[in-house]
Amino acid sequence: MAKESMKAREVKRAKMVAKYAAKRAQLLKEGNYEALQLIPKNASPVRLHNRCKITGRPKGYMRQFGLSRIQFREMASKGLIPGVKKASW
């Protein structure tokens, strides 16, 4: 599992991106790059990183489910994800 501080940091970045989204779009439209540099770095959407909702794992993230590959496999095997079942042929 990821450290709680890493999960909290990603949540904080997501809030900051949402807060400054309109202002960033306006400054980009105007071409005012000097003012754009005064906005905090963490307000840039490029700095966001997808993490598993349960464990916080940053790698092996499945965007459609919001889970890492490991959690997805465990939950699918237990039948906790609707419409997903283990393949067998």
Biopython code that builds the backbone (N, CA, C, O; Angstrom):
import numpy as np
from Bio.PDB.StructureBuilder import StructureBuilder

atoms = [
    (1, "MET", "N", (0.836, -1.193, 0.000)),
    (1, "MET", "CA", (0.000, 0.000, 0.000)),
    (1, "MET", "C", (0.871, 1.243, 0.000)),
    (1, "MET", "O", (1.964, 1.258, 0.566)),
    (2, "ALA", "N", (0.379, 2.258, -0.629)),
    (2, "ALA", "CA", (1.091, 3.522, -0.681)),
    (2, "ALA", "C", (0.990, 4.236, 0.659)),
    (2, "ALA", "O", (0.070, 4.000, 1.442)),
    (3, "LYS", "N", (1.941, 5.098, 0.899)),
    (3, "LYS", "CA", (1.885, 5.879, 2.130)),
    (3, "LYS", "C", (0.677, 6.812, 2.077)),
    (3, "LYS", "O", (0.281, 7.275, 1.008)),
    (4, "GLU", "N", (0.114, 7.074, 3.219)),
    (4, "GLU", "CA", (-1.049, 7.972, 3.299)),
    (4, "GLU", "C", (-0.686, 9.372, 2.808)),
    (4, "GLU", "O", (-1.525, 10.074, 2.244)),
    (5, "SER", "N", (0.566, 9.774, 3.025)),
    (5, "SER", "CA", (0.981, 11.102, 2.586)),
    (5, "SER", "C", (0.963, 11.220, 1.068)),
    (5, "SER", "O", (0.665, 12.287, 0.532)),
    (6, "MET", "N", (1.282, 10.120, 0.363)),
    (6, "MET", "CA", (1.268, 10.149, -1.100)),
    (6, "MET", "C", (-0.162, 10.251, -1.613)),
    (6, "MET", "O", (-0.436, 10.985, -2.562)),
    (7, "LYS", "N", (-1.075, 9.510, -0.981)),
    (7, "LYS", "CA", (-2.483, 9.591, -1.371)),
    (7, "LYS", "C", (-3.016, 10.994, -1.128)),
    (7, "LYS", "O", (-3.717, 11.553, -1.972)),
    (8, "ALA", "N", (-2.685, 11.558, 0.018)),
    (8, "ALA", "CA", (-3.154, 12.904, 0.375)),
    (8, "ALA", "C", (-2.593, 13.948, -0.589)),
    (8, "ALA", "O", (-3.281, 14.906, -0.942)),
    (9, "ARG", "N", (-1.356, 13.762, -1.006)),
    (9, "ARG", "CA", (-0.717, 14.704, -1.922)),
    (9, "ARG", "C", (-1.442, 14.727, -3.263)),
    (9, "ARG", "O", (-1.638, 15.790, -3.852)),
    (10, "GLU", "N", (-1.843, 13.537, -3.748)),
    (10, "GLU", "CA", (-2.569, 13.461, -5.016)),
    (10, "GLU", "C", (-3.953, 14.106, -4.904)),
    (10, "GLU", "O", (-4.410, 14.762, -5.840)),
    (11, "VAL", "N", (-4.614, 13.920, -3.770)),
    (11, "VAL", "CA", (-5.928, 14.540, -3.555)),
    (11, "VAL", "C", (-5.786, 16.061, -3.536)),
    (11, "VAL", "O", (-6.604, 16.780, -4.109)),
    (12, "LYS", "N", (-4.744, 16.532, -2.873)),
    (12, "LYS", "CA", (-4.484, 17.976, -2.792)),
    (12, "LYS", "C", (-4.217, 18.562, -4.187)),
    (12, "LYS", "O", (-4.707, 19.641, -4.519)),
    (13, "ARG", "N", (-3.438, 17.839, -4.992)),
    (13, "ARG", "CA", (-3.160, 18.300, -6.359)),
    (13, "ARG", "C", (-4.434, 18.349, -7.188)),
    (13, "ARG", "O", (-4.646, 19.294, -7.949)),
    (14, "ALA", "N", (-5.284, 17.333, -7.045)),
    (14, "ALA", "CA", (-6.526, 17.299, -7.820)),
    (14, "ALA", "C", (-7.415, 18.483, -7.477)),
    (14, "ALA", "O", (-8.031, 19.076, -8.362)),
    (15, "LYS", "N", (-7.486, 18.829, -6.203)),
    (15, "LYS", "CA", (-8.290, 19.987, -5.777)),
    (15, "LYS", "C", (-7.713, 21.281, -6.350)),
    (15, "LYS", "O", (-8.454, 22.163, -6.782)),
    (16, "MET", "N", (-6.381, 21.384, -6.348)),
    (16, "MET", "CA", (-5.734, 22.595, -6.845)),
    (16, "MET", "C", (-5.928, 22.736, -8.352)),
    (16, "MET", "O", (-6.125, 23.844, -8.850)),
    (17, "VAL", "N", (-5.875, 21.626, -9.076)),
    (17, "VAL", "CA", (-6.097, 21.656, -10.528)),
    (17, "VAL", "C", (-7.509, 22.156, -10.815)),
    (17, "VAL", "O", (-7.712, 22.986, -11.701)),
    (18, "ALA", "N", (-8.484, 21.647, -10.062)),
    (18, "ALA", "CA", (-9.875, 22.069, -10.265)),
    (18, "ALA", "C", (-10.061, 23.538, -9.927)),
    (18, "ALA", "O", (-10.813, 24.244, -10.599)),
    (19, "LYS", "N", (-9.378, 23.999, -8.889)),
    (19, "LYS", "CA", (-9.515, 25.387, -8.448)),
    (19, "LYS", "C", (-8.998, 26.376, -9.506)),
    (19, "LYS", "O", (-9.608, 27.418, -9.748)),
    (20, "TYR", "N", (-7.872, 26.032, -10.124)),
    (20, "TYR", "CA", (-7.222, 26.960, -11.054)),
    (20, "TYR", "C", (-7.532, 26.669, -12.523)),
    (20, "TYR", "O", (-6.969, 27.325, -13.399)),
    (21, "ALA", "N", (-8.400, 25.717, -12.816)),
    (21, "ALA", "CA", (-8.649, 25.318, -14.206)),
    (21, "ALA", "C", (-9.157, 26.470, -15.065)),
    (21, "ALA", "O", (-8.663, 26.689, -16.171)),
    (22, "ALA", "N", (-10.140, 27.204, -14.560)),
    (22, "ALA", "CA", (-10.712, 28.310, -15.339)),
    (22, "ALA", "C", (-9.684, 29.421, -15.558)),
    (22, "ALA", "O", (-9.576, 29.977, -16.651)),
    (23, "LYS", "N", (-8.939, 29.730, -14.513)),
    (23, "LYS", "CA", (-7.939, 30.793, -14.611)),
    (23, "LYS", "C", (-6.834, 30.404, -15.597)),
    (23, "LYS", "O", (-6.385, 31.236, -16.385)),
    (24, "ARG", "N", (-6.393, 29.135, -15.555)),
    (24, "ARG", "CA", (-5.367, 28.662, -16.489)),
    (24, "ARG", "C", (-5.857, 28.748, -17.931)),
    (24, "ARG", "O", (-5.124, 29.173, -18.823)),
    (25, "ALA", "N", (-7.109, 28.339, -18.148)),
    (25, "ALA", "CA", (-7.664, 28.361, -19.502)),
    (25, "ALA", "C", (-7.740, 29.782, -20.037)),
    (25, "ALA", "O", (-7.438, 30.033, -21.204)),
    (26, "GLN", "N", (-8.145, 30.704, -19.179)),
    (26, "GLN", "CA", (-8.251, 32.105, -19.595)),
    (26, "GLN", "C", (-6.881, 32.685, -19.937)),
    (26, "GLN", "O", (-6.726, 33.360, -20.955)),
    (27, "LEU", "N", (-5.889, 32.421, -19.087)),
    (27, "LEU", "CA", (-4.545, 32.954, -19.334)),
    (27, "LEU", "C", (-3.929, 32.336, -20.584)),
    (27, "LEU", "O", (-3.225, 33.025, -21.323)),
    (28, "LEU", "N", (-4.175, 31.074, -20.832)),
    (28, "LEU", "CA", (-3.659, 30.439, -22.044)),
    (28, "LEU", "C", (-4.321, 31.021, -23.286)),
    (28, "LEU", "O", (-3.670, 31.229, -24.310)),
    (29, "LYS", "N", (-5.616, 31.280, -23.184)),
    (29, "LYS", "CA", (-6.348, 31.857, -24.314)),
    (29, "LYS", "C", (-5.812, 33.238, -24.657)),
    (29, "LYS", "O", (-5.679, 33.591, -25.829)),
    (30, "GLU", "N", (-5.502, 34.025, -23.614)),
    (30, "GLU", "CA", (-4.966, 35.373, -23.817)),
    (30, "GLU", "C", (-3.507, 35.353, -24.242)),
    (30, "GLU", "O", (-3.019, 36.308, -24.846)),
    (31, "GLY", "N", (-2.808, 34.267, -23.930)),
    (31, "GLY", "CA", (-1.380, 34.190, -24.231)),
    (31, "GLY", "C", (-0.530, 34.908, -23.198)),
    (31, "GLY", "O", (0.600, 35.302, -23.486)),
    (32, "ASN", "N", (-1.064, 35.079, -22.000)),
    (32, "ASN", "CA", (-0.357, 35.785, -20.925)),
    (32, "ASN", "C", (0.479, 34.773, -20.136)),
    (32, "ASN", "O", (0.051, 34.282, -19.092)),
    (33, "TYR", "N", (1.670, 34.471, -20.645)),
    (33, "TYR", "CA", (2.494, 33.434, -20.049)),
    (33, "TYR", "C", (3.207, 33.902, -18.789)),
    (33, "TYR", "O", (3.573, 33.078, -17.951)),
    (34, "GLU", "N", (3.410, 35.188, -18.639)),
    (34, "GLU", "CA", (4.035, 35.702, -17.414)),
    (34, "GLU", "C", (3.113, 35.474, -16.212)),
    (34, "GLU", "O", (3.562, 35.052, -15.146)),
    (35, "ALA", "N", (1.836, 35.754, -16.392)),
    (35, "ALA", "CA", (0.870, 35.530, -15.310)),
    (35, "ALA", "C", (0.648, 34.043, -15.082)),
    (35, "ALA", "O", (0.369, 33.622, -13.959)),
    (36, "LEU", "N", (0.767, 33.251, -16.126)),
    (36, "LEU", "CA", (0.574, 31.808, -16.011)),
    (36, "LEU", "C", (1.663, 31.176, -15.131)),
    (36, "LEU", "O", (1.419, 30.184, -14.444)),
    (37, "GLN", "N", (2.853, 31.759, -15.163)),
    (37, "GLN", "CA", (3.945, 31.222, -14.355)),
    (37, "GLN", "C", (3.780, 31.545, -12.873)),
    (37, "GLN", "O", (4.446, 30.940, -12.033)),
    (38, "LEU", "N", (2.913, 32.479, -12.546)),
    (38, "LEU", "CA", (2.679, 32.822, -11.139)),
    (38, "LEU", "C", (1.709, 31.852, -10.466)),
    (38, "LEU", "O", (1.616, 31.820, -9.239)),
    (39, "ILE", "N", (0.987, 31.060, -11.261)),
    (39, "ILE", "CA", (0.090, 30.046, -10.708)),
    (39, "ILE", "C", (0.953, 28.912, -10.149)),
    (39, "ILE", "O", (1.994, 28.603, -10.729)),
    (40, "PRO", "N", (0.553, 28.286, -9.041)),
    (40, "PRO", "CA", (1.364, 27.200, -8.454)),
    (40, "PRO", "C", (1.601, 26.044, -9.432)),
    (40, "PRO", "O", (0.757, 25.751, -10.279)),
    (41, "LYS", "N", (2.753, 25.399, -9.302)),
    (41, "LYS", "CA", (3.102, 24.278, -10.184)),
    (41, "LYS", "C", (2.095, 23.143, -10.086)),
    (41, "LYS", "O", (1.744, 22.528, -11.094)),
    (42, "ASN", "N", (1.626, 22.864, -8.865)),
    (42, "ASN", "CA", (0.706, 21.750, -8.666)),
    (42, "ASN", "C", (-0.677, 22.012, -9.242)),
    (42, "ASN", "O", (-1.530, 21.126, -9.199)),
    (43, "ALA", "N", (-0.925, 23.198, -9.779)),
    (43, "ALA", "CA", (-2.206, 23.499, -10.410)),
    (43, "ALA", "C", (-2.232, 23.020, -11.864)),
    (43, "ALA", "O", (-3.258, 23.123, -12.538)),
    (44, "SER", "N", (-1.114, 22.502, -12.337)),
    (44, "SER", "CA", (-1.048, 22.006, -13.707)),
    (44, "SER", "C", (-1.615, 20.589, -13.774)),
    (44, "SER", "O", (-1.219, 19.734, -12.982)),
    (45, "PRO", "N", (-2.530, 20.325, -14.699)),
    (45, "PRO", "CA", (-3.117, 18.986, -14.787)),
    (45, "PRO", "C", (-2.115, 17.898, -15.176)),
    (45, "PRO", "O", (-2.379, 16.714, -14.968)),
    (46, "VAL", "N", (-0.983, 18.283, -15.730)),
    (46, "VAL", "CA", (0.034, 17.315, -16.131)),
    (46, "VAL", "C", (0.651, 16.638, -14.905)),
    (46, "VAL", "O", (1.150, 15.516, -15.001)),
    (47, "ARG", "N", (0.619, 17.308, -13.768)),
    (47, "ARG", "CA", (1.249, 16.773, -12.563)),
    (47, "ARG", "C", (0.392, 15.739, -11.837)),
    (47, "ARG", "O", (0.862, 15.107, -10.890)),
    (48, "LEU", "N", (-0.848, 15.558, -12.262)),
    (48, "LEU", "CA", (-1.703, 14.550, -11.639)),
    (48, "LEU", "C", (-1.255, 13.159, -12.064)),
    (48, "LEU", "O", (-0.787, 12.961, -13.185)),
    (49, "HIS", "N", (-1.402, 12.205, -11.165)),
    (49, "HIS", "CA", (-1.048, 10.825, -11.470)),
    (49, "HIS", "C", (-2.167, 9.932, -10.966)),
    (49, "HIS", "O", (-2.597, 10.065, -9.820)),
    (50, "ASN", "N", (-2.641, 9.030, -11.800)),
    (50, "ASN", "CA", (-3.719, 8.125, -11.402)),
    (50, "ASN", "C", (-3.227, 7.132, -10.365)),
    (50, "ASN", "O", (-2.136, 6.576, -10.491)),
    (51, "ARG", "N", (-4.042, 6.914, -9.337)),
    (51, "ARG", "CA", (-3.721, 5.949, -8.292)),
    (51, "ARG", "C", (-4.927, 5.084, -7.999)),
    (51, "ARG", "O", (-6.069, 5.511, -8.170)),
    (52, "CYS", "N", (-4.669, 3.861, -7.555)),
    (52, "CYS", "CA", (-5.719, 2.934, -7.167)),
    (52, "CYS", "C", (-6.518, 3.535, -6.015)),
    (52, "CYS", "O", (-5.945, 4.090, -5.077)),
    (53, "LYS", "N", (-7.846, 3.422, -6.091)),
    (53, "LYS", "CA", (-8.710, 3.998, -5.057)),
    (53, "LYS", "C", (-8.573, 3.279, -3.722)),
    (53, "LYS", "O", (-8.819, 3.871, -2.672)),
    (54, "ILE", "N", (-8.186, 2.012, -3.752)),
    (54, "ILE", "CA", (-8.104, 1.224, -2.525)),
    (54, "ILE", "C", (-6.712, 1.259, -1.905)),
    (54, "ILE", "O", (-6.558, 1.573, -0.724)),
    (55, "THR", "N", (-5.701, 0.937, -2.705)),
    (55, "THR", "CA", (-4.347, 0.810, -2.167)),
    (55, "THR", "C", (-3.473, 2.033, -2.408)),
    (55, "THR", "O", (-2.500, 2.251, -1.686)),
    (56, "GLY", "N", (-3.808, 2.831, -3.412)),
    (56, "GLY", "CA", (-2.980, 3.986, -3.743)),
    (56, "GLY", "C", (-1.825, 3.644, -4.669)),
    (56, "GLY", "O", (-0.954, 4.481, -4.906)),
    (57, "ARG", "N", (-1.805, 2.428, -5.193)),
    (57, "ARG", "CA", (-0.724, 1.999, -6.077)),
    (57, "ARG", "C", (-0.730, 2.829, -7.363)),
    (57, "ARG", "O", (-1.769, 2.950, -8.012)),
    (58, "PRO", "N", (0.431, 3.408, -7.741)),
    (58, "PRO", "CA", (0.475, 4.269, -8.924)),
    (58, "PRO", "C", (0.668, 3.523, -10.242)),
    (58, "PRO", "O", (0.374, 4.067, -11.307)),
    (59, "LYS", "N", (1.154, 2.299, -10.184)),
    (59, "LYS", "CA", (1.431, 1.559, -11.419)),
    (59, "LYS", "C", (0.382, 0.479, -11.632)),
    (59, "LYS", "O", (-0.221, -0.002, -10.672)),
    (60, "GLY", "N", (0.166, 0.102, -12.863)),
    (60, "GLY", "CA", (-0.807, -0.934, -13.193)),
    (60, "GLY", "C", (-2.224, -0.458, -12.961)),
    (60, "GLY", "O", (-3.082, -1.243, -12.555)),
    (61, "TYR", "N", (-2.488, 0.822, -13.212)),
    (61, "TYR", "CA", (-3.800, 1.426, -12.966)),
    (61, "TYR", "C", (-4.727, 1.161, -14.137)),
    (61, "TYR", "O", (-4.352, 1.371, -15.291)),
    (62, "MET", "N", (-5.938, 0.701, -13.848)),
    (62, "MET", "CA", (-6.945, 0.469, -14.888)),
    (62, "MET", "C", (-7.951, 1.610, -14.813)),
    (62, "MET", "O", (-8.753, 1.688, -13.882)),
    (63, "ARG", "N", (-7.899, 2.480, -15.790)),
    (63, "ARG", "CA", (-8.676, 3.715, -15.779)),
    (63, "ARG", "C", (-10.184, 3.472, -15.721)),
    (63, "ARG", "O", (-10.907, 4.212, -15.054)),
    (64, "GLN", "N", (-10.654, 2.449, -16.411)),
    (64, "GLN", "CA", (-12.090, 2.179, -16.483)),
    (64, "GLN", "C", (-12.681, 1.835, -15.114)),
    (64, "GLN", "O", (-13.852, 2.114, -14.856)),
    (65, "PHE", "N", (-11.875, 1.231, -14.238)),
    (65, "PHE", "CA", (-12.370, 0.802, -12.934)),
    (65, "PHE", "C", (-11.808, 1.623, -11.782)),
    (65, "PHE", "O", (-12.362, 1.593, -10.683)),
    (66, "GLY", "N", (-10.726, 2.350, -12.005)),
    (66, "GLY", "CA", (-10.123, 3.150, -10.946)),
    (66, "GLY", "C", (-9.343, 2.311, -9.950)),
    (66, "GLY", "O", (-9.134, 2.721, -8.809)),
    (67, "LEU", "N", (-8.911, 1.129, -10.391)),
    (67, "LEU", "CA", (-8.200, 0.201, -9.516)),
    (67, "LEU", "C", (-6.884, -0.225, -10.149)),
    (67, "LEU", "O", (-6.690, -0.117, -11.360)),
    (68, "SER", "N", (-5.981, -0.712, -9.296)),
    (68, "SER", "CA", (-4.759, -1.304, -9.827)),
    (68, "SER", "C", (-5.086, -2.700, -10.332)),
    (68, "SER", "O", (-6.135, -3.252, -10.000)),
    (69, "ARG", "N", (-4.207, -3.267, -11.122)),
    (69, "ARG", "CA", (-4.434, -4.584, -11.709)),
    (69, "ARG", "C", (-4.585, -5.652, -10.637)),
    (69, "ARG", "O", (-5.332, -6.614, -10.819)),
    (70, "ILE", "N", (-3.883, -5.492, -9.526)),
    (70, "ILE", "CA", (-3.929, -6.485, -8.451)),
    (70, "ILE", "C", (-5.283, -6.459, -7.757)),
    (70, "ILE", "O", (-5.897, -7.506, -7.550)),
    (71, "GLN", "N", (-5.754, -5.261, -7.393)),
    (71, "GLN", "CA", (-7.051, -5.133, -6.741)),
    (71, "GLN", "C", (-8.179, -5.535, -7.683)),
    (71, "GLN", "O", (-9.167, -6.137, -7.260)),
    (72, "PHE", "N", (-8.026, -5.199, -8.964)),
    (72, "PHE", "CA", (-9.036, -5.578, -9.945)),
    (72, "PHE", "C", (-9.179, -7.092, -10.007)),
    (72, "PHE", "O", (-10.294, -7.613, -10.016)),
    (73, "ARG", "N", (-8.061, -7.793, -10.049)),
    (73, "ARG", "CA", (-8.091, -9.259, -10.145)),
    (73, "ARG", "C", (-8.733, -9.876, -8.911)),
    (73, "ARG", "O", (-9.547, -10.793, -9.022)),
    (74, "GLU", "N", (-8.366, -9.374, -7.731)),
    (74, "GLU", "CA", (-8.941, -9.910, -6.488)),
    (74, "GLU", "C", (-10.443, -9.674, -6.427)),
    (74, "GLU", "O", (-11.206, -10.576, -6.082)),
    (75, "MET", "N", (-10.865, -8.458, -6.761)),
    (75, "MET", "CA", (-12.289, -8.129, -6.692)),
    (75, "MET", "C", (-13.090, -8.878, -7.761)),
    (75, "MET", "O", (-14.222, -9.289, -7.509)),
    (76, "ALA", "N", (-12.513, -9.057, -8.943)),
    (76, "ALA", "CA", (-13.199, -9.785, -10.002)),
    (76, "ALA", "C", (-13.350, -11.255, -9.631)),
    (76, "ALA", "O", (-14.383, -11.863, -9.913)),
    (77, "SER", "N", (-12.340, -11.824, -9.007)),
    (77, "SER", "CA", (-12.411, -13.229, -8.593)),
    (77, "SER", "C", (-13.478, -13.449, -7.531)),
    (77, "SER", "O", (-14.124, -14.496, -7.494)),
    (78, "LYS", "N", (-13.660, -12.450, -6.664)),
    (78, "LYS", "CA", (-14.670, -12.542, -5.607)),
    (78, "LYS", "C", (-16.065, -12.179, -6.110)),
    (78, "LYS", "O", (-17.051, -12.355, -5.394)),
    (79, "GLY", "N", (-16.147, -11.675, -7.338)),
    (79, "GLY", "CA", (-17.434, -11.293, -7.908)),
    (79, "GLY", "C", (-17.938, -9.951, -7.433)),
    (79, "GLY", "O", (-19.145, -9.707, -7.430)),
    (80, "LEU", "N", (-17.024, -9.068, -7.026)),
    (80, "LEU", "CA", (-17.406, -7.755, -6.492)),
    (80, "LEU", "C", (-17.562, -6.686, -7.570)),
    (80, "LEU", "O", (-18.084, -5.604, -7.302)),
    (81, "ILE", "N", (-17.109, -6.986, -8.792)),
    (81, "ILE", "CA", (-17.223, -6.023, -9.879)),
    (81, "ILE", "C", (-18.314, -6.533, -10.825)),
    (81, "ILE", "O", (-18.144, -7.581, -11.447)),
    (82, "PRO", "N", (-19.441, -5.801, -10.944)),
    (82, "PRO", "CA", (-20.522, -6.287, -11.793)),
    (82, "PRO", "C", (-20.134, -6.359, -13.271)),
    (82, "PRO", "O", (-19.481, -5.458, -13.798)),
    (83, "GLY", "N", (-20.540, -7.433, -13.921)),
    (83, "GLY", "CA", (-20.295, -7.589, -15.348)),
    (83, "GLY", "C", (-18.924, -8.132, -15.695)),
    (83, "GLY", "O", (-18.594, -8.260, -16.874)),
    (84, "VAL", "N", (-18.114, -8.456, -14.692)),
    (84, "VAL", "CA", (-16.764, -8.964, -14.954)),
    (84, "VAL", "C", (-16.661, -10.357, -14.360)),
    (84, "VAL", "O", (-17.000, -10.580, -13.198)),
    (85, "LYS", "N", (-16.183, -11.300, -15.184)),
    (85, "LYS", "CA", (-15.933, -12.629, -14.663)),
    (85, "LYS", "C", (-14.649, -13.161, -15.273)),
    (85, "LYS", "O", (-14.219, -12.722, -16.340)),
    (86, "LYS", "N", (-14.057, -14.097, -14.590)),
    (86, "LYS", "CA", (-12.790, -14.653, -15.019)),
    (86, "LYS", "C", (-12.974, -15.456, -16.303)),
    (86, "LYS", "O", (-13.897, -16.263, -16.412)),
    (87, "ALA", "N", (-12.104, -15.233, -17.257)),
    (87, "ALA", "CA", (-12.190, -15.925, -18.533)),
    (87, "ALA", "C", (-11.707, -17.360, -18.385)),
    (87, "ALA", "O", (-10.736, -17.631, -17.679)),
    (88, "SER", "N", (-12.396, -18.275, -19.058)),
    (88, "SER", "CA", (-11.918, -19.655, -19.110)),
    (88, "SER", "C", (-12.373, -20.250, -20.442)),
    (88, "SER", "O", (-13.534, -20.120, -20.830)),
    (89, "TRP", "N", (-11.446, -20.901, -21.131)),
    (89, "TRP", "CA", (-11.786, -21.489, -22.421)),
    (89, "TRP", "C", (-11.030, -22.770, -22.629)),
    (89, "TRP", "O", (-11.183, -23.416, -23.665)),
]
sb = StructureBuilder()
sb.init_structure("model")
sb.init_model(0)
sb.init_chain("A")
sb.init_seg("    ")
for serial, (resi, resn, name, xyz) in enumerate(atoms, 1):
    if name == "N":
        sb.init_residue(resn, " ", resi, " ")
    sb.init_atom(name, np.array(xyz, "f"), 0.0, 1.0, " ", f" {name:<3s}", serial, name[0])
structure = sb.get_structure()
